[in-house]
Amino acid sequence: MKVDLTKVKLVDIEGELIKYEGDEKKGIYNTVAQLMYTKAKNLDLIDIAMRMNKGEVVEMAPSHIKEMRALIDDTANGFFSFTRKQIFDYLDELEKSSKDTEPNEKK
């Protein structure tokens, strides 16, 4: 599945877009990439994290997405609830649209 975390825009409690102070070229995708780069068990995620950190669209297997979700969901890794929700909403939508576009299986 193609994942583009640059599309995840974080909003605060008032619905205002959250910008990264001092560097408009950065976003939550950089934070996720750093987390994957430093804490992933699956070493395939290292290369994915490096490309993601550059803002590239990355191809991720379901097992990669599952591990990325687990890393983000672990509160010890410092993601606020609203951040986790907004990332997971994006991933849920990707997974849903991926299932909607899969060819029907023959019975």
N, C-alpha and C positions, 0 to 999 in steps of 0.2 A: 504494500500500500504506500502511495506517495504521501509524505507528511511534510507540511510547510508551516512550521511553528511561527514564522514571521507574520502569519495571518491572525495569530492570537493577540488580541488587543486587550490589555487589562484596564478595567474601570474601577474606580473607587466606590465607596458606599453611596455617593451622590450621583453616580453614573458618569463621572468625568473621566476622560482618558488619562491614564497614568503614563507619564513620560519618564524615561531614564534621565536623571540629572546629568548635564554636562556632555552627553553623547547621544544625539538623536538617532544614530545608526545602531544603537544597541536596543535589545528587547528581551523579553522573557526567554526567547529561544537561546540566547547566550547563556543564561543561567541554567537552563535545562541541559544544554550541551556540556557545560562545565561539570554538572552533577554526573552525567553519564560518563564523561571522560575520566572522572576521578573515582567513581564508586560502582561502575557496572561490573557484574560478575561475568557476563558474556563479553568476551574480548572483541567480538564483531562490532559491538557498539562504539568502540574507540574511533574507528574510521568514520562511522556515521556521525558521531559527536563532533568530529573535526569539521566535517562538511556542514553540519547543522550550525555550528558556531559562525560560519561564514555567511549564514542566511540562505543556504542552498536548500532546495527541495530534496528530501532524502527518501529512498525506498526502504521501507521497514517491514520485516516479516511480522506476523502476529506475535511471535515469541519476543521479538524486540520491543514491540509496543507494550506487551504485558510487563516486561522488566522495567521499561521507562515509567509506566504508570506506578509500579511498586516503589520505585525510587522517589518519585514525586509525592506519592501518598504517605511515605514515611515522614512523620512530623519531625523526626530528628534531623532531617535534611533541610529544614527551615522554610518550607513553602507555606505561606498563609493559606487558610481555608479558601478564600475567594480566588486566590491564584490557582489552586488545585482544581477548583470547580470550573474555572474558565478554560483551563487546558483540557480537562476531561470532557467538557461540553464539546470542544472542537474535535477531540479524538472520537467521541461518540458519534458525532455527525459524519465524520469520515468513514467510520466503520459501517454506519447505517447506509450511507450512499454507496459504499463498496458492495454491500450485500444486495442493494437494489439493482446494481448494474451487472452483477454476476449472471452468467448464462444459467438458465433453468437446468437443473439436473434431470437426467432421464430416469424414470422410475421403472 
